[in-house]
Amino acid sequence: MSTERDVTRIVRSWMGEGATQLPDRVLDAVLDQLPATPQRQAGWLARRFSLMNNNIVRLGLAAAAVAVVAIVGINLLGPGPGPGSLPEATPTPSAAAPSPAATPQSLPAVIGSELTAGTYYLPDFPVGVAFTVSGRGWQACSESPVEQSLCYYPGEDFGGQLGFLIVSNVAADPCSPGEVLLDPPVGPSVDDLVTAISSLEGYEISIPIDTSVDGFSGKLMTVTAPSDSGCNGFAPWATEDRTTGMLPGETNVLRIIDVAGVRVMITTSFGPESLFAAAFDEVLDSVQITP
């Protein structure tokens, strides 16, 4: 049999012919695993070896060394990519693409149009106004581009109205059949309009307090029309298109704000014991205004 020195030479010769040179620590580990002392052979095996050519013996030892090198090399170096190959990239879970926000719809111009849950904007209003309704019962009830409203019908009965108005003047006599307006007209500021409304005769009017809507500041006040008057209706303020009306005993909550120089009045109207104030507050909280 070959000596340990012969095996070393064969392995190193094989490594020299290959494309890849293993480190000495790998070769040393191979040599440590090869038998260093001859083992006692059975008689028939000894006779068979005696008939073999020495070259065949050396080739067999080299093949055994190659197998051991492969096994030990894998154990010591660990698995890796083959020559010329790139390691596989670990797929990174991608975040789900955010769903696009629902596109706001134009508030219908036709009075009585049902509103489904969603976000709406006021078409042709002097400033940008958008709001969201989340439940059933809301209908469009606008009178003109400068007086746009939605009405609430939680059942068959009327529940109230939310309006966005550009008020240009106030009635001199709200009960007058001729709807006589102040002359000269009300000034352009928030305070001008608050003062004029506070002067309406026969109305129950709260003290104005500071408020804001979507970051735009103004005044909040409550106006209640007389309930025991000879008037069939009241017309307290006017847009450029018409004079608005109130029923006897009707209460309006007014938010009068300044939007970059444009005076906007937001009204909520309902009976004195309305059970639907929370529905109006929900819509008001969603209002977004753009100058």
C-alpha positions in Angstrom: 0.0 0.0 0.0 1.1 3.6 -0.4 2.5 5.4 2.5 1.0 8.6 4.1 3.6 10.6 2.1 2.3 9.0 -1.2 -1.2 9.9 -0.3 -0.2 13.5 0.4 1.5 13.8 -2.9 -1.5 12.4 -4.8 -4.0 14.7 -3.1 -1.8 17.8 -3.6 -1.2 16.8 -7.3 -5.0 16.5 -7.8 -5.6 19.8 -6.2 -3.0 21.5 -8.4 -4.8 20.4 -11.5 -8.2 21.7 -10.4 -9.7 25.2 -10.9 -10.1 25.7 -7.1 -7.4 25.5 -4.5 -8.6 24.2 -1.1 -7.0 25.7 2.0 -4.3 23.7 3.9 -6.7 23.2 6.8 -9.0 21.2 4.5 -6.2 19.1 3.2 -4.8 18.5 6.7 -8.3 17.4 7.8 -8.4 14.9 4.8 -5.1 13.5 5.7 -6.1 13.1 9.4 -9.1 11.0 8.3 -7.0 8.6 6.0 -5.7 5.5 7.8 -2.1 6.0 9.0 -1.4 2.4 9.8 -1.9 -0.6 7.6 -4.9 -2.8 8.5 -4.8 -6.6 8.6 -6.3 -7.9 5.4 -8.2 -11.1 4.8 -6.3 -13.7 2.8 -8.4 -13.5 -0.3 -8.2 -9.7 -0.3 -4.4 -9.8 -0.1 -4.2 -12.2 -3.0 -6.5 -9.9 -5.1 -4.3 -6.9 -4.3 -1.2 -8.8 -5.4 -2.7 -9.3 -8.8 -3.4 -5.6 -9.3 -1.1 -3.2 -11.2 0.6 -0.6 -9.0 -0.9 2.2 -11.2 -4.4 0.9 -10.5 -3.7 1.0 -6.8 -2.5 4.5 -6.9 -5.6 5.5 -8.9 -7.8 4.0 -6.3 -6.1 5.8 -3.5 -6.5 9.1 -5.4 -10.2 8.5 -6.0 -10.7 7.8 -2.3 -8.8 10.9 -1.4 -11.0 12.9 -3.8 -14.1 11.7 -2.1 -12.8 12.5 1.3 -11.7 16.0 0.2 -15.2 16.6 -1.2 -16.9 15.5 2.1 -14.5 17.3 4.4 -14.4 20.4 2.3 -18.2 20.7 2.4 -18.2 20.2 6.1 -15.5 22.8 6.7 -16.4 25.4 4.2 -20.1 25.1 4.3 -22.5 25.2 1.2 -22.1 28.1 -1.1 -22.9 29.2 -4.6 -21.2 27.5 -7.5 -18.6 29.2 -9.6 -20.0 32.0 -11.7 -23.3 32.0 -9.8 -24.8 34.6 -7.6 -26.4 33.9 -4.2 -30.2 33.9 -4.4 -31.7 37.2 -3.0 -34.1 36.7 -0.2 -37.4 38.1 -1.3 -38.4 41.1 0.7 -42.2 41.3 1.5 -43.5 44.4 -0.2 -45.9 46.6 1.7 -49.4 46.6 0.3 -50.1 49.6 -1.9 -52.4 52.0 -0.2 -55.8 52.1 -1.7 -56.6 55.4 -3.4 -58.8 57.7 -1.5 -62.4 58.0 -2.7 -62.9 60.8 -5.2 -65.3 63.5 -3.8 -68.6 63.8 -5.6 -70.3 67.0 -6.5 -73.3 67.8 -4.4 -76.3 67.3 -6.7 -78.1 70.5 -7.8 -81.5 68.7 -8.0 -83.4 69.2 -4.7 -84.3 65.9 -3.1 -81.4 63.9 -4.6 -80.5 61.1 -2.2 -76.9 61.2 -0.9 -75.1 57.9 -0.4 -72.3 57.6 2.2 -69.2 59.4 0.9 -67.5 62.7 0.5 -69.0 65.6 -1.4 -68.0 69.1 -2.4 -69.9 72.2 -3.2 -69.8 73.0 -7.0 -69.3 76.7 -8.0 -69.2 77.8 -4.4 -66.8 80.9 -3.9 -64.5 78.8 -1.7 -63.7 75.1 -1.7 -65.9 73.2 0.7 -66.0 69.4 1.2 -67.7 67.2 3.8 -68.6 63.6 4.4 -71.9 61.8 5.2 -71.7 58.3 6.6 -75.3 57.3 6.9 -78.7 57.3 5.1 -81.2 60.1 5.2 -79.3 63.0 3.6 -80.6 64.7 0.5 -79.4 67.7 -1.6 -81.5 70.8 -1.1 -79.5 73.7 -2.6 -81.2 76.9 -3.8 -78.3 78.4 -5.7 -74.4 78.4 -6.0 -74.2 80.8 -3.0 -76.7 78.9 -0.9 -76.0 75.2 -1.0 -77.5 72.8 1.5 -78.2 69.2 2.5 -81.4 68.2 4.3 -81.8 65.3 6.8 -84.7 62.9 6.7 -84.0 60.1 9.2 -87.5 58.8 8.5 -90.5 60.3 6.7 -90.3 63.5 8.8 -87.9 66.4 8.2 -84.9 66.3 10.7 -83.1 69.5 9.8 -80.9 71.3 7.3 -77.2 72.1 7.0 -76.4 75.1 4.8 -73.3 76.9 3.4 -74.2 80.5 2.4 -72.6 83.7 1.2 -74.9 86.2 3.1 -74.9 89.7 1.6 -77.5 91.5 3.7 -80.0 91.3 6.6 -83.7 92.1 6.7 -84.8 95.4 8.1 -88.1 93.8 9.1 -88.0 90.0 9.0 -91.8 89.9 9.2 -92.3 92.3 6.3 -94.1 90.9 3.3 -91.8 93.0 1.0 -88.6 91.5 2.5 -87.1 94.9 3.1 -83.3 94.7 3.6 -81.0 97.0 5.4 -79.9 100.1 3.5 -77.0 100.6 3.4 -76.2 96.9 3.2 -74.2 95.0 5.9 -70.4 95.5 5.7 -68.1 92.7 4.5 -66.6 91.5 7.8 -67.6 88.7 10.2 -68.3 91.3 12.9 -70.5 93.4 10.6 -72.8 90.4 9.9 -72.8 89.3 13.6 -73.9 92.8 14.7 -76.7 93.0 12.1 -78.1 89.7 13.0 -77.9 90.4 16.7 -80.1 93.5 16.0 -83.1 91.5 14.6 -86.3 92.3 16.6 -88.3 89.6 18.2 -85.6 86.9 17.9 -83.9 85.0 20.7 -80.2 85.4 20.0 -77.3 84.1 22.0 -74.1 86.1 22.8 -71.6 85.4 20.0 -68.6 83.4 20.9 -65.3 82.6 19.1 -65.2 79.5 17.0 -63.4 77.9 14.1 -64.1 75.6 11.2 -61.2 73.6 9.7 -58.8 76.2 11.1 -60.7 79.3 9.9 -61.8 81.5 12.8 -65.1 83.3 13.3 -68.1 83.6 15.5 -70.8 81.1 16.7 -74.3 82.2 17.7 -77.8 80.7 18.0 -80.9 82.4 16.5 -84.4 81.3 17.3 -87.4 82.8 15.5 -90.5 83.9 17.5 -93.1 81.1 17.9 -96.2 83.3 18.7 -96.1 85.9 16.0 -98.6 86.8 13.4 -96.0 86.1 10.7 -96.5 83.0 8.7 -92.7 82.8 8.3 -89.6 84.9 8.8 -86.9 86.1 6.3 -84.0 87.2 8.4 -81.0 87.4 6.0 -80.4 87.3 2.2 -77.9 86.1 -0.4 -77.5 87.8 -3.7 -80.2 85.5 -5.1 -82.9 85.4 -2.5 -84.0 86.1 1.1 -83.9 83.0 3.3 -86.7 81.9 5.6 -87.3 80.5 9.0 -90.3 78.8 10.5 -91.9 80.0 13.7 -89.9 78.6 16.7 -87.1 77.4 14.4 -83.6 77.5 15.7 -80.5 78.1 13.6 -76.9 77.7 14.8 -74.7 80.0 12.9 -71.0 79.7 12.3 -69.8 82.8 10.5 -66.2 82.5 9.5 -63.6 84.4 7.3 -62.0 82.3 4.6 -59.2 84.5 3.2 -61.5 87.5 2.9 -64.6 85.6 1.9 -67.3 85.6 4.6 -69.0 82.2 4.8 -72.0 81.4 7.0 -72.6 77.8 7.9 -76.1 77.1 9.3 -77.6 74.1 11.0 -81.4 74.3 11.6 -83.6 72.0 13.5 -86.6 72.1 15.9 -86.0 73.2 19.5 -85.9 69.6 20.7 -84.1 68.0 17.8 -82.9 64.5 18.4 -80.5 64.7 15.4 -77.9 67.2 16.5 -75.3 64.4 16.7 -75.8 63.7 13.0 -75.2 67.3 12.1 -72.1 67.5 14.3 -70.6 64.5 12.6 -70.9 66.2 9.2 -69.6 69.5 10.6 -66.6 67.8 12.1 -65.7 66.4 8.6 -65.8 69.8 6.8 -62.7 70.8 4.9 -62.3 74.3 3.5 -59.9 75.6 0.8 -59.7 79.3 0.0 
